[in-house]
Amino acid sequence: MTSTSALPDAEFTRRTQPYRRELLAHCYRMLGSIHDAEDLVQETYLRAWRSFDTFEGRSSVRTWLYRIATNACLTALGHHGRRVLPSGLGAPGADPSAPPVAAAEVRWLEPLPDALVTPESADPAGVAVARDSLRLALIACLQYLNGRQRAVLLLREVLGMPAAEVADLLDTSTAAVKSTLQRARARLAEVATAAEQAVPPSDPGQRALLDEYVAAFHRADPAALERLLHRDAVLEMPPSGTWFAGKRTCVDYLAQQVLGAPGEWLLFPAAANGQLAAVAYHRENGCDYRAFGVAVLTTTKDSIIRITAFGDPGLVPAFGFAPALGTTATR
C-alpha cells in the first residue's frame, strides 16, 4: 500500500520532471557553465519541492519553475563576474613557439554536452531551437549582458514568453521588460561583430570532418590538420589565455606544442553546444590515457574555422566518459 506521504513526491515528480532538460539549457545560457547550471537546476528543484504544497496554479508549472530557476541564476550572477574565452581577453598570439600564457583567476566559459539538453522527443524543430540558442559564440556574447538583460533576452527571444509573462516572472513591469530587451539587443549587436554560424553536426559531411580531425590527432599529423582548417581558423585553449588566428599560426602551434608522437592522443567524437566536438585523452608517461578535456569545433561545410579546446579534465565525465582509460582503449 502506498503511503500518503509518498503521494506529493510522486505528483511533484510527474509534473516537474519533464522540464529538467530545458531548465538545464536555460541555466547554462544564463551562467555559461555546465557545472554551475547543474547546481542551479538542483537548487531549483529543491526550492520547488519545498514549496510545492503551496503552489496555487496561477501560472503553469513550467513558468513557475522558470521563475525559480531564473531568480536563482540572477542571485548567482550577482556574486560572480562574466565567463570568457581567450579571444575575449586580448589580441591573438604571434609566436606559436612561445609557451602558452596562464590566465590566473579567470572564469572560463564551459561547453555543454548536447545529450544533456536534447529534447527526449527528438523533435527536429525542438532540437534545432536548442542547438541554435546554445552556440558557443552566442553564449560568449551573452556574457557581456548584465544578469537582468540576459534573463529578459532569453525569456523573450529564446523561450518566446510574452512580455507580460516575463514581467510577472521577474516581478517588474511590461514597460521595463521591453526597455531591457531593447538595451540587451543593442549590447549584443555591439559584441557580436563576427560570431560564426556553425553548420549543424547532422549536416552531410560533418561527421566525416570530425572523423578526419580525430584521426589527425591519433596520427599526430599536422599536414592533415592543415587540410582541415579554414584559412581564417582560430585556435583557443582555456585555461591558457593564449590564442591564435590564421591557419598557418594555428597549425604551427599544434605541430610544435600539442601533437607530439602518434598514439599520444586518444579522441572520441561527441557533440556540444549544437556543434561537433571531441573528448580528448592524453597518454601520460607511456602509460594510461588521462582525461584532458573537450574540443568544440565550429565548422563550415568543408572546413574547421574555430577550435575551442577546453583543457579541463573535469568536463569529461559530463560527456559520459571515464576520467582515465587503459593503454588498450580502442579508438
Summary of the structure (lengths in Angstrom):
residues: 331
radius of gyration: 21.4
end to end distance: 50.5
largest distance: 71.5
contacts: 1021
relative contact order: 0.13
helix: 49%
strand: 16%
